[in-house]
């Protein structure tokens, strides 16, 4: 299919595989089973909460917001108020837009351009002129490095926008059978290159990446905010946007965004596995394993239990042993320092 306006504007839209891209997709694929098969309910709740805070924190930080994860977490626990602080408004707006994206993902209907515009309206409410909210811009803009203020690239003039966004939506329909990660990453870049709004383009495009992956059924996206890695590699992010446009191929940005997602997925998988080995094991499961160990060895010391659960604090394990004695499943013999435990 021909996307004439995108071609005229010099915005690449065809996807080619590279070794690095395939490697990054494989890294993501290796993380997916963990999120599908191994999460307990408490851990799911914790990971979802953390993912929300991180997505809001780092997508805004990419654009220059200075609020930390801890500050954002506190803000999200408060009732929304009429505030004049722009950084606080950005956080509250992104939280609203993220919730809206999740509602859209539940709906089985195809996404509309109006949904894209609604996300931008939610992201920028109270921050820009009302006549630029939720609609294609009527003013010229540039892609700018938020921290430095330096111009990265020029953007299409306003009179090109309707046709360019129409092309983008035709491209979405044309690519609906494509690998969902590649499709979402490619949309992210094409939409940023079109830069359809007066403000909030980066945040809105990252939300659309999230939404497209949610809609495709990729459950992992609920737990993995790749904004964390993008923020960490922010200078590279801007460099790759410029490089992709100059090269006329999507390969650099696809490699970069897939790398960021893979890096975030691996980090969160590691964090979650650590939690599972400690708090998420739960005292009941730990205590069952302790009893099995005693039955196998006839008697044990606290040091044996520490070896069994090296990531669990010693005091927690001592409480487990006390609980088992109180429940009369184990009996303790000797003074505290030389105490041994046996099955009753």
Backbone torsions as a table, in degrees:
resi	resn	phi	psi	omega
1	UNK	NA	146.1	-178.1
2	UNK	-99.4	129.5	178.1
3	UNK	-115.4	83.1	-166.8
4	UNK	-58.5	-45.0	-176.2
5	UNK	-68.3	-41.2	176.8
6	UNK	-61.0	-38.8	179.3
7	UNK	-65.3	-44.2	179.4
8	UNK	-61.2	-39.5	-177.9
9	UNK	-79.6	-4.9	178.7
10	UNK	72.0	30.2	179.7
11	UNK	-100.3	114.0	-178.8
12	UNK	-67.7	147.8	-178.7
13	UNK	-141.9	-2.6	179.4
14	UNK	-93.0	139.0	-175.3
15	UNK	-102.7	129.5	175.2
16	UNK	-123.1	140.1	178.6
17	UNK	-82.3	144.0	171.9
18	UNK	-128.6	164.1	179.6
19	UNK	-59.4	-42.4	-179.1
20	UNK	-64.7	-41.0	179.6
21	UNK	-63.4	-46.3	178.8
22	UNK	-61.6	-41.1	178.9
23	UNK	-61.2	-43.3	179.0
24	UNK	-65.3	-40.4	178.1
25	UNK	-64.3	-36.0	177.5
26	UNK	-66.8	-37.8	177.4
27	UNK	-62.4	-41.0	177.3
28	UNK	-64.4	-45.1	-178.7
29	UNK	-60.2	-35.1	-179.5
30	UNK	-69.2	-24.4	178.9
31	UNK	-84.5	-27.8	-172.2
32	UNK	-55.5	-45.1	-177.2
33	UNK	-57.8	-34.8	-179.4
34	UNK	-59.0	-44.4	-177.8
35	UNK	-73.3	-22.8	179.9
36	UNK	-86.7	-29.1	-167.8
37	UNK	-119.2	-22.5	-166.5
38	UNK	-116.5	6.5	-176.5
39	UNK	-91.8	128.0	171.8
40	UNK	-83.8	164.5	-176.5
41	UNK	-59.3	-47.6	179.5
42	UNK	-60.1	-38.8	-179.7
43	UNK	-68.7	-38.4	176.5
44	UNK	-57.6	-48.5	-179.1
45	UNK	-58.7	-44.8	-179.5
46	UNK	-64.2	-45.3	-179.3
47	UNK	-66.6	-38.9	178.7
48	UNK	-65.0	-40.9	178.3
49	UNK	-64.0	-45.4	179.1
50	UNK	-63.3	-40.4	-179.3
51	UNK	-62.9	-41.2	179.1
52	UNK	-62.5	-48.0	-179.5
53	UNK	-60.9	-44.1	-177.8
54	UNK	-68.5	-41.4	178.4
55	UNK	-59.1	-45.8	-179.1
56	UNK	-67.2	-45.2	-177.7
57	UNK	-61.5	-52.9	-168.4
58	UNK	-84.4	-27.3	174.4
59	UNK	-66.3	-35.8	176.1
60	UNK	-74.9	-36.7	178.4
61	UNK	-63.4	-34.7	177.1
62	UNK	-55.4	-32.9	-178.2
63	UNK	-94.1	8.1	173.7
64	UNK	108.3	-4.3	178.1
65	UNK	-65.6	139.6	-174.5
66	UNK	-103.9	-0.6	-177.5
67	UNK	-69.4	138.4	-177.6
68	UNK	-86.6	170.4	175.6
69	UNK	-54.2	-45.9	-177.7
70	UNK	-62.2	-43.5	180.0
71	UNK	-66.5	-40.6	178.7
72	UNK	-64.8	-43.1	179.0
73	UNK	-58.2	-42.6	178.3
74	UNK	-65.2	-42.1	-180.0
75	UNK	-61.0	-40.1	-176.4
76	UNK	-68.4	-19.3	179.3
77	UNK	-84.1	-12.4	-178.6
78	UNK	-92.2	156.4	174.4
79	UNK	-71.2	145.1	-178.4
80	UNK	-68.0	133.7	-179.5
81	UNK	-125.8	165.2	173.4
82	UNK	-78.0	107.4	-176.9
83	UNK	-125.8	154.7	-178.6
84	UNK	-102.1	-12.4	-179.3
85	UNK	-69.9	117.6	-173.3
86	UNK	-65.1	-35.1	-179.3
87	UNK	-67.1	-38.1	177.3
88	UNK	-67.2	-41.5	178.7
89	UNK	-62.0	-41.0	178.3
90	UNK	-58.7	-41.8	179.7
91	UNK	-65.5	-48.7	-179.4
92	UNK	-63.7	-40.4	178.8
93	UNK	-62.8	-43.9	-177.9
94	UNK	-66.1	-36.3	177.0
95	UNK	-62.2	-42.7	178.2
96	UNK	-64.4	-43.1	-178.2
97	UNK	-67.0	-37.3	178.0
98	UNK	-65.0	-42.0	177.2
99	UNK	-62.8	-40.4	179.6
100	UNK	-65.4	-40.8	178.4
101	UNK	-60.7	-40.0	-179.4
102	UNK	-67.7	-34.2	175.6
103	UNK	-68.4	-41.2	178.2
104	UNK	-61.7	-36.1	-177.3
105	UNK	-65.6	-29.3	179.8
106	UNK	-71.6	-30.7	-179.7
107	UNK	-71.7	132.4	-176.3
108	UNK	-81.6	-9.7	-177.0
109	UNK	-70.3	152.9	176.4
110	UNK	-61.9	147.5	178.1
111	UNK	-68.7	145.2	179.4
112	UNK	-110.8	161.2	175.3
113	UNK	-59.9	-34.5	179.5
114	UNK	-62.9	-30.7	176.4
115	UNK	-66.3	-42.0	176.9
116	UNK	-58.1	-46.4	179.9
117	UNK	-66.0	-37.9	178.6
118	UNK	-63.2	-39.3	177.4
119	UNK	-61.7	-42.9	178.6
120	UNK	-64.4	-38.5	179.1
121	UNK	-61.0	-44.4	-179.9
122	UNK	-65.9	-37.7	-179.1
123	UNK	-66.9	-35.2	-170.7
124	UNK	-109.6	3.1	-179.5
125	UNK	-52.8	127.3	177.6
126	UNK	78.7	5.7	-176.6
127	UNK	-118.7	-21.3	-179.5
128	UNK	-132.8	175.1	179.0
129	UNK	-59.8	140.6	-176.8
130	UNK	-61.4	-30.7	-177.7
131	UNK	-74.9	-3.5	176.8
132	UNK	-111.1	6.8	-179.7
133	UNK	-83.2	127.8	171.6
134	UNK	65.1	26.4	179.0
135	UNK	-150.4	160.5	178.3
136	UNK	-62.7	140.1	-174.3
137	UNK	-66.0	153.4	176.9
138	UNK	-115.2	10.2	-178.4
139	UNK	-126.6	152.4	176.9
140	UNK	-74.7	143.8	178.3
141	UNK	-141.5	170.9	175.7
142	UNK	-131.5	158.3	170.4
143	UNK	-80.7	124.5	-173.2
144	UNK	-124.2	141.2	171.6
145	UNK	-73.3	109.2	-171.2
146	UNK	-55.2	-49.0	-177.6
147	UNK	-63.8	-42.8	-175.0
148	UNK	-90.6	-22.9	-176.5
149	UNK	79.7	2.0	-178.8
150	UNK	-74.1	142.3	179.6
151	UNK	-74.2	129.1	179.6
152	UNK	-96.9	-41.8	-176.8
153	UNK	-161.9	153.7	172.7
154	UNK	-81.8	161.6	-177.4
155	UNK	-123.9	160.4	179.6
156	UNK	-56.3	145.7	176.4
157	UNK	-67.5	154.5	-176.2
158	UNK	-53.5	-34.3	-175.9
159	UNK	-69.8	-13.7	177.6
160	UNK	-88.5	-14.7	-165.0
161	UNK	-64.9	-44.0	-177.1
162	UNK	-59.7	-46.1	-179.3
163	UNK	-68.2	-36.3	179.8
164	UNK	-66.6	-42.6	179.6
165	UNK	-70.3	-35.3	174.1
166	UNK	-60.2	-42.6	176.4
167	UNK	-61.0	-42.1	-179.5
168	UNK	-60.7	-40.2	-179.7
169	UNK	-73.7	-32.0	173.3
170	UNK	-65.3	-39.0	178.9
171	UNK	-63.2	-41.1	177.4
172	UNK	-58.7	-42.9	179.5
173	UNK	-67.5	-42.3	-177.4
174	UNK	-65.0	-29.9	-174.6
175	UNK	-103.6	15.5	-173.2
176	UNK	-64.4	-18.4	177.4
177	UNK	-95.7	2.6	-177.3
178	UNK	-75.3	161.4	171.1
179	UNK	-48.5	123.2	-172.9
180	UNK	-61.5	-31.7	178.9
181	UNK	-69.4	-45.5	178.6
182	UNK	-62.2	-41.2	179.9
183	UNK	-62.1	-46.2	-178.4
184	UNK	-66.9	-41.5	179.9
185	UNK	-66.8	-41.1	179.8
186	UNK	-65.6	-42.5	177.2
187	UNK	-58.5	-44.3	179.3
188	UNK	-49.9	-50.8	-177.7
189	UNK	-69.9	-49.1	-175.7
190	UNK	-57.5	-43.3	-179.3
191	UNK	-66.1	-39.6	176.8
192	UNK	-63.8	-40.7	-179.6
193	UNK	-65.4	-38.6	176.3
194	UNK	-67.6	-38.0	178.6
195	UNK	52.0	63.3	-169.9
196	UNK	-73.5	-13.0	-172.8
197	UNK	-115.5	161.0	179.3
198	UNK	-68.1	-30.6	178.6
199	UNK	-159.6	162.4	177.9
200	UNK	81.9	14.2	-176.8
201	UNK	-63.1	-48.8	-177.9
202	UNK	-60.3	-49.0	-178.9
203	UNK	-63.6	-41.6	-179.7
204	UNK	-65.8	-39.0	-179.9
205	UNK	-70.0	-35.5	176.5
206	UNK	-69.0	-35.9	174.5
207	UNK	-64.2	-38.5	178.4
208	UNK	-66.6	-37.4	175.0
209	UNK	-58.4	-46.6	178.7
210	UNK	-60.2	-46.4	-177.8
211	UNK	-64.1	-43.6	179.9
212	UNK	-62.2	-39.4	178.6
213	UNK	-71.2	-38.6	174.9
214	UNK	-59.6	-46.5	-177.1
215	UNK	-65.7	-26.8	-179.6
216	UNK	-80.3	-5.5	179.2
217	UNK	89.7	11.3	178.9
218	UNK	-78.8	93.0	-175.4
219	UNK	-60.2	-28.6	-177.4
220	UNK	-59.2	-30.3	-176.6
221	UNK	-62.3	-25.2	179.9
222	UNK	-66.6	-24.8	-175.6
223	UNK	-107.0	-14.3	-171.6
224	UNK	-118.3	99.1	174.4
225	UNK	-87.6	103.8	-176.9
226	UNK	-71.0	-8.4	177.1
227	UNK	-57.2	-29.7	179.4
228	UNK	-59.0	-49.8	-178.9
229	UNK	-71.4	-36.2	178.2
230	UNK	-61.0	-43.2	178.6
231	UNK	-62.3	-43.4	-179.3
232	UNK	-61.4	-33.4	-179.5
233	UNK	-110.5	37.6	-171.3
234	UNK	-58.9	-43.5	180.0
235	UNK	-61.5	-38.5	177.6
236	UNK	-66.1	-36.3	178.4
237	UNK	-56.3	-50.6	-179.9
238	UNK	-66.9	-38.5	179.5
239	UNK	-62.9	-42.4	-177.6
240	UNK	-70.5	-35.0	175.1
241	UNK	-57.9	-46.8	179.9
242	UNK	-65.4	-42.5	-178.6
243	UNK	-63.7	-41.0	-179.2
244	UNK	-62.9	-43.9	179.5
245	UNK	-64.4	-44.0	-177.9
246	UNK	-65.9	-41.9	-178.9
247	UNK	-71.9	-28.8	-177.6
248	UNK	76.5	21.5	177.9
249	UNK	-137.2	145.7	-178.0
250	UNK	-77.6	-10.5	-172.1
251	UNK	-51.2	-48.5	-177.3
252	UNK	-60.1	-44.8	-177.3
253	UNK	-72.3	-35.2	178.0
254	UNK	-66.2	-41.1	177.0
255	UNK	-63.4	-41.7	-178.3
256	UNK	-67.4	-49.5	-177.3
257	UNK	-67.8	-35.3	177.1
258	UNK	-69.4	-35.9	175.9
259	UNK	-63.0	-45.3	-179.8
260	UNK	-61.7	-41.8	-179.8
261	UNK	-67.5	-43.3	180.0
262	UNK	-62.7	-43.3	179.8
263	UNK	-61.7	-44.7	178.9
264	UNK	-65.2	-42.6	-179.2
265	UNK	-62.1	-43.1	180.0
266	UNK	-66.3	-40.0	179.4
267	UNK	-63.9	-45.2	-177.6
268	UNK	-71.4	-35.8	175.0
269	UNK	-60.1	-43.7	179.0
270	UNK	-62.9	-44.0	178.2
271	UNK	-60.6	-46.1	-177.3
272	UNK	-65.2	-39.7	178.6
273	UNK	-64.7	-36.9	177.4
274	UNK	-64.2	-42.5	178.2
275	UNK	-62.1	-42.3	179.5
276	UNK	-60.3	-36.9	-178.7
277	UNK	-73.8	-15.4	-177.9
278	UNK	-115.0	-96.9	-172.8
279	UNK	-65.2	-37.8	-174.8
280	UNK	-73.7	-14.2	173.0
281	UNK	-63.3	-35.4	177.6
282	UNK	78.3	146.7	-178.5
283	UNK	-60.7	-36.9	-177.4
284	UNK	-62.1	-44.1	-179.2
285	UNK	-69.2	-41.9	178.3
286	UNK	-59.6	-44.9	-176.7
287	UNK	-65.3	-36.2	175.8
288	UNK	-62.3	-40.7	-179.8
289	UNK	-68.3	-34.6	177.8
290	UNK	-64.8	-44.3	179.0
291	UNK	-61.4	-42.3	178.2
292	UNK	-62.0	-38.4	179.0
293	UNK	-64.4	-42.9	179.2
294	UNK	-63.0	-43.0	179.7
295	UNK	-61.6	-35.9	-178.5
296	UNK	-74.1	-42.2	-174.3
297	UNK	-96.4	-6.9	-177.9
298	UNK	79.1	-44.6	174.0
299	UNK	-151.9	152.6	-178.8
300	UNK	-138.9	164.8	171.0
301	UNK	-114.1	169.8	178.4
302	UNK	-57.4	-35.8	-179.3
303	UNK	-60.6	-32.2	178.3
304	UNK	-66.6	-37.1	179.9
305	UNK	-71.3	-36.9	176.8
306	UNK	-61.9	-38.4	177.1
307	UNK	-66.7	-33.8	179.8
308	UNK	-69.8	-36.8	-179.0
309	UNK	-126.0	73.4	-174.6
310	UNK	-64.7	-21.1	-178.1
311	UNK	-94.8	-1.7	-179.5
312	UNK	-98.0	133.7	179.9
313	UNK	-55.8	141.7	-178.0
314	UNK	-57.2	-41.9	-178.4
315	UNK	-62.0	-35.6	177.1
316	UNK	-62.5	-42.4	-179.6
317	UNK	-69.3	-35.2	175.8
318	UNK	-63.1	-38.4	177.1
319	UNK	-65.9	-37.1	176.1
320	UNK	-59.2	-44.8	-179.8
321	UNK	-65.2	-41.0	177.0
322	UNK	-61.0	-41.9	-179.4
323	UNK	-64.0	-41.9	-180.0
324	UNK	-65.3	-35.8	176.8
325	UNK	-69.5	-40.7	179.2
326	UNK	-63.3	-37.1	177.9
327	UNK	-79.6	0.5	178.0
328	UNK	63.4	31.8	174.4
329	UNK	-94.9	-26.9	174.4
330	UNK	-127.7	159.9	172.9
331	UNK	-124.8	137.7	-180.0
332	UNK	-98.9	140.3	179.0
333	UNK	-128.6	137.8	174.4
334	UNK	91.9	175.5	178.1
335	UNK	-70.4	163.2	-171.7
336	UNK	-55.1	-45.9	-174.8
337	UNK	-70.0	-29.2	-177.6
338	UNK	-111.9	18.9	-173.7
339	UNK	-67.4	139.6	173.6
340	UNK	-121.8	158.6	-177.7
341	UNK	-124.1	137.2	178.4
342	UNK	-133.2	158.6	175.7
343	UNK	-71.0	139.4	178.8
344	UNK	-67.8	NA	NA
